[in-house]
Amino acid sequence: MSSSAVVVGGGIGGLAAAIGLRMAGWDVTVVERAAVLDDAGAGISLAANGMRALAALGVGEAVEAAARRQYTGGTRTPDGRRLAAMDGVALERELGAPIVGIPRAALHRILREALPAECLVVGAEVTEVDTTQPFRVRAGLGGSTPEARSPRTDLPRTDSPTSDLLRAGRLEADLLVAADGINSRLRRHLFPDHPGPAYSGSTVLRAITEHPVEGLAADFELTWGHGAEFGHIAFPDGTAEWHAVLNAPAGVRYRDPLTEVRRRFARWHEPIPALLAATRPEAVLHHDVNELATPLPSFVSGRIALLGDAAHAMTPHLGQGACQALEDAVTLAAALTEARTVEGALARYDTVRRPRSQAVARDARRAGRMGQQLAHPLAVGLRNAAIRLTPPGAMVRTVLRHADWTPPRIAPRAA
């Protein structure tokens, strides 16, 4: 009889985990509480470790086809002076995989299409977990209906034991994967004494341009000012995602976010004004940057594994959040094919993933404090001088430290 898993959360980490588990021979049900999959979130950069993880999951080529390789760009000051140049060709040569930029919606679509449509339950939320049964996990559902079995409306209604359980408002499995994001309900259940997410001190506004932007030469670029960062990721069709990261009190919001960004960055170099001019006001997203500043003592509890932001939510200053979730997914699936027991596999997953992901999270926090969040003019001047004096080879080694990762092999365990 096949092993079964419930994955809670239909984001990047949850979908990747479901793909990996299916490759390992498991039956998988993904439960996503959103009733409509709008894939908000603008764009994303994927470093070489993320691309290697996607290749291990069998979707690397599809992602590359929908993405733009990041070969040019770097870091600048608000007046346009270059601090450091990006050499994506050299990085790809060193790592054997590219850095790419892709709309988040496109990445979600590719991951969903790698799964049978009937695997995904939308409009349902795991509201409670029962771990009293040996070797099984029960998940109680809220908001679930039989029609919520799949986001596709053209599929016939199916009758199966899983369908019966859904109608009864619960699921049972040999494994539960908690990929329910930074505000994970399951993490709170498993670790009630953990303080949970903390505000990083930064808030971010972002959008994808409505149309291609003329003169957008760089594939990826960051500009650092005083307590502010503006960056963009270019896409294959000439559109781009831009983001503005600001030091601000938690919860601050603007009546007209696009007008505020235009005001704050009015004197910054091109193509920043052009990117903002190509943006519709209603396209702008705004959220605070939170993180799990207090590391979790474990990523597993019984037959429950935490994954992605639920386990190690980090600031975006290294662009590693999604990549670490993808590493989690591949490592978990591979461990389940190698170990003799689920418990042994989860112990292996925790041993491998927790030190690495928590170290990356610490480095991301440090990068933010030394980069975007610096506001004092003297500190900003010293930072800029240090970056200009850093040899290119040292900059490459900094990137390699986080992106140089080799995925384990996912292969079904022999019967």
SULLINHU-V428865 format. One record per residue. RES is the residue in three letters. SS is DSSP state (@ for helix, = for strand, . for the rest). PHI is phi as a letter, one per 20 degrees, with the letter a starting at -180 (NA if undefined). BURIAL is + if it has 24 or more other ideal C-beta (glycine too) atoms within 12 Angstrom, else -. Layout:
RES&SS&PHI&BURIAL / RES&SS&PHI&BURIAL
This chain:
MET&.&NA&- / SER&.&f&- / SER&.&f&+ / SER&=&c&+ / ALA&=&c&+ / VAL&=&d&+ / VAL&=&d&+ / VAL&=&e&+ / GLY&.&o&+ / GLY&.&d&+ / GLY&.&e&+ / ILE&@&g&+ / GLY&@&f&+ / GLY&@&f&+ / LEU&@&f&+ / ALA&@&f&+ / ALA&@&f&+ / ALA&@&f&+ / ILE&@&f&+ / GLY&@&f&+ / LEU&@&f&+ / ARG&@&f&+ / MET&@&g&+ / ALA&.&e&+ / GLY&.&n&- / TRP&.&e&+ / ASP&=&e&+ / VAL&=&c&+ / THR&=&c&+ / VAL&=&d&+ / VAL&=&d&+ / GLU&=&c&+ / ARG&.&f&+ / ALA&.&f&+ / ALA&.&f&- / VAL&.&c&- / LEU&.&e&+ / ASP&.&e&- / ASP&.&l&+ / ALA&.&f&- / GLY&.&q&+ / ALA&.&m&+ / GLY&=&c&+ / ILE&=&b&+ / SER&=&d&+ / LEU&=&d&+ / ALA&.&f&+ / ALA&@&f&+ / ASN&@&f&+ / GLY&@&f&+ / MET&@&f&+ / ARG&@&f&+ / ALA&@&f&+ / LEU&@&f&+ / ALA&@&f&+ / ALA&@&f&+ / LEU&.&e&+ / GLY&.&n&+ / VAL&.&c&+ / GLY&@&f&+ / GLU&@&f&- / ALA&@&f&+ / VAL&@&f&+ / GLU&@&g&+ / ALA&@&f&- / ALA&@&e&+ / ALA&.&d&+ / ARG&=&d&+ / ARG&=&f&+ / GLN&.&d&+ / TYR&.&d&+ / THR&.&c&+ / GLY&=&p&+ / GLY&=&p&+ / THR&=&c&+ / ARG&=&c&+ / THR&=&e&+ / PRO&.&g&+ / ASP&.&e&- / GLY&.&n&- / ARG&.&f&- / ARG&=&e&- / LEU&=&e&+ / ALA&=&b&+ / ALA&=&e&+ / MET&.&e&+ / ASP&.&c&- / GLY&@&f&+ / VAL&@&f&- / ALA&@&f&- / LEU&@&f&+ / GLU&@&f&+ / ARG&@&f&- / GLU&@&f&- / LEU&@&e&+ / GLY&.&m&- / ALA&.&b&+ / PRO&.&e&+ / ILE&.&e&+ / VAL&=&c&+ / GLY&=&d&+ / ILE&=&b&+ / PRO&=&f&+ / ARG&@&g&+ / ALA&@&f&- / ALA&@&f&+ / LEU&@&f&+ / HIS&@&g&+ / ARG&@&f&+ / ILE&@&f&+ / LEU&@&f&+ / ARG&@&f&+ / GLU&@&f&- / ALA&.&e&+ / LEU&.&d&+ / PRO&.&g&- / ALA&@&g&- / GLU&@&f&+ / CYS&@&f&+ / LEU&=&d&+ / VAL&=&d&+ / VAL&=&d&+ / GLY&.&m&+ / ALA&.&c&+ / GLU&=&c&+ / VAL&=&f&+ / THR&=&d&+ / GLU&=&b&- / VAL&=&c&+ / ASP&=&d&- / THR&.&d&+ / THR&.&f&- / GLN&.&f&- / PRO&.&f&- / PHE&.&m&- / ARG&.&c&+ / VAL&=&c&+ / ARG&=&d&+ / ALA&=&d&+ / GLY&=&e&+ / LEU&=&d&+ / GLY&=&c&- / GLY&.&m&- / SER&.&e&+ / THR&.&c&- / PRO&@&g&- / GLU&@&f&- / ALA&@&e&+ / ARG&@&f&+ / SER&.&b&+ / PRO&.&f&+ / ARG&.&e&- / THR&.&e&- / ASP&.&e&- / LEU&.&e&- / PRO&.&f&- / ARG&.&f&- / THR&.&d&- / ASP&.&d&- / SER&.&b&- / PRO&@&g&- / THR&@&f&+ / SER&@&f&+ / ASP&@&f&- / LEU&@&f&+ / LEU&@&f&+ / ARG&@&f&- / ALA&.&e&- / GLY&.&n&+ / ARG&=&b&+ / LEU&=&c&+ / GLU&=&c&+ / ALA&=&b&+ / ASP&.&f&+ / LEU&=&b&+ / LEU&=&c&+ / VAL&=&d&+ / ALA&=&e&+ / ALA&.&d&+ / ASP&.&e&+ / GLY&.&n&+ / ILE&.&f&+ / ASN&.&e&- / SER&.&g&+ / ARG&@&f&+ / LEU&@&f&+ / ARG&@&f&+ / ARG&@&f&+ / HIS&@&f&+ / LEU&@&f&+ / PHE&.&c&+ / PRO&.&f&- / ASP&.&e&- / HIS&.&f&+ / PRO&.&f&- / GLY&.&n&+ / PRO&.&f&+ / ALA&=&c&- / TYR&=&f&+ / SER&=&e&+ / GLY&=&o&+ / SER&=&c&+ / THR&=&c&+ / VAL&=&c&+ / LEU&=&d&+ / ARG&=&b&+ / ALA&=&a&+ / ILE&=&d&+ / THR&.&f&+ / GLU&.&f&- / HIS&.&b&- / PRO&.&g&- / VAL&.&d&+ / GLU&.&f&- / GLY&.&m&- / LEU&.&e&+ / ALA&.&e&- / ALA&.&e&+ / ASP&.&f&+ / PHE&=&b&+ / GLU&=&b&+ / LEU&=&c&+ / THR&=&c&+ / TRP&=&d&+ / GLY&.&d&+ / HIS&.&d&+ / GLY&.&m&+ / ALA&=&b&+ / GLU&=&c&+ / PHE&=&c&+ / GLY&=&b&+ / HIS&=&b&+ / ILE&=&c&+ / ALA&=&e&+ / PHE&.&d&+ / PRO&.&g&- / ASP&.&e&- / GLY&.&n&- / THR&.&f&+ / ALA&=&b&+ / GLU&=&e&+ / TRP&=&c&+ / HIS&=&c&+ / ALA&=&c&+ / VAL&=&d&+ / LEU&=&c&+ / ASN&=&f&+ / ALA&.&a&+ / PRO&.&f&- / ALA&.&f&- / GLY&.&n&- / VAL&.&f&- / ARG&.&c&- / TYR&.&d&- / ARG&.&f&- / ASP&.&c&- / PRO&@&g&+ / LEU&@&f&+ / THR&@&f&- / GLU&@&f&+ / VAL&@&f&+ / ARG&@&f&+ / ARG&@&f&- / ARG&@&f&+ / PHE&.&d&+ / ALA&.&f&- / ARG&.&d&- / TRP&.&e&+ / HIS&.&f&+ / GLU&.&f&+ / PRO&.&e&+ / ILE&@&g&+ / PRO&@&g&+ / ALA&@&f&+ / LEU&@&f&+ / LEU&@&f&+ / ALA&@&f&+ / ALA&.&e&+ / THR&.&d&+ / ARG&.&e&- / PRO&@&g&- / GLU&@&f&- / ALA&@&e&+ / VAL&.&f&+ / LEU&=&d&+ / HIS&=&c&+ / HIS&=&b&+ / ASP&=&f&+ / VAL&=&e&+ / ASN&=&d&+ / GLU&=&b&+ / LEU&.&e&+ / ALA&.&f&+ / THR&.&e&- / PRO&.&f&+ / LEU&.&f&+ / PRO&.&f&- / SER&.&a&+ / PHE&.&e&+ / VAL&=&c&+ / SER&=&b&+ / GLY&.&m&+ / ARG&.&d&+ / ILE&=&d&+ / ALA&=&d&+ / LEU&=&e&+ / LEU&.&b&+ / GLY&.&m&+ / ASP&@&f&+ / ALA&@&f&+ / ALA&@&e&+ / HIS&@&b&+ / ALA&.&g&+ / MET&.&c&+ / THR&.&f&+ / PRO&@&e&+ / HIS&@&f&+ / LEU&@&d&+ / GLY&.&m&+ / GLN&.&d&+ / GLY&@&g&+ / ALA&@&f&+ / CYS&@&f&+ / GLN&@&f&+ / ALA&@&f&+ / LEU&@&f&+ / GLU&@&f&+ / ASP&@&g&+ / ALA&@&f&+ / VAL&@&f&+ / THR&@&f&+ / LEU&@&f&+ / ALA&@&f&+ / ALA&@&f&+ / ALA&@&f&+ / LEU&@&f&+ / THR&@&e&+ / GLU&@&e&+ / ALA&.&e&+ / ARG&.&f&- / THR&.&c&- / VAL&@&f&+ / GLU&@&f&- / GLY&@&f&- / ALA&@&f&+ / LEU&@&f&+ / ALA&@&f&+ / ARG&@&f&+ / TYR&@&g&+ / ASP&@&f&+ / THR&@&f&- / VAL&@&e&+ / ARG&@&e&+ / ARG&@&f&+ / PRO&@&f&- / ARG&@&f&+ / SER&@&f&+ / GLN&@&f&+ / ALA&@&f&- / VAL&@&f&+ / ALA&@&f&+ / ARG&@&f&+ / ASP&@&f&+ / ALA&@&f&+ / ARG&@&f&+ / ARG&@&f&- / ALA&@&f&+ / GLY&@&f&+ / ARG&@&f&- / MET&@&e&- / GLY&.&d&+ / GLN&.&g&+ / GLN&.&e&+ / LEU&.&f&+ / ALA&.&c&- / HIS&.&f&- / PRO&@&g&- / LEU&@&f&- / ALA&@&f&- / VAL&@&f&+ / GLY&@&f&- / LEU&@&f&- / ARG&@&f&+ / ASN&@&f&+ / ALA&@&f&- / ALA&@&f&- / ILE&@&f&+ / ARG&@&f&- / LEU&@&e&- / THR&.&f&- / PRO&.&f&- / PRO&@&g&- / GLY&@&f&- / ALA&@&f&- / MET&@&f&+ / VAL&@&f&+ / ARG&@&f&- / THR&@&f&+ / VAL&@&f&+ / LEU&@&f&+ / ARG&@&g&- / HIS&@&e&+ / ALA&@&e&+ / ASP&.&e&- / TRP&.&b&+ / THR&.&d&- / PRO&.&f&+ / PRO&.&f&+ / ARG&.&e&- / ILE&.&e&+ / ALA&.&b&- / PRO&.&g&- / ARG&.&f&+ / ALA&.&f&- / ALA&.&f&-
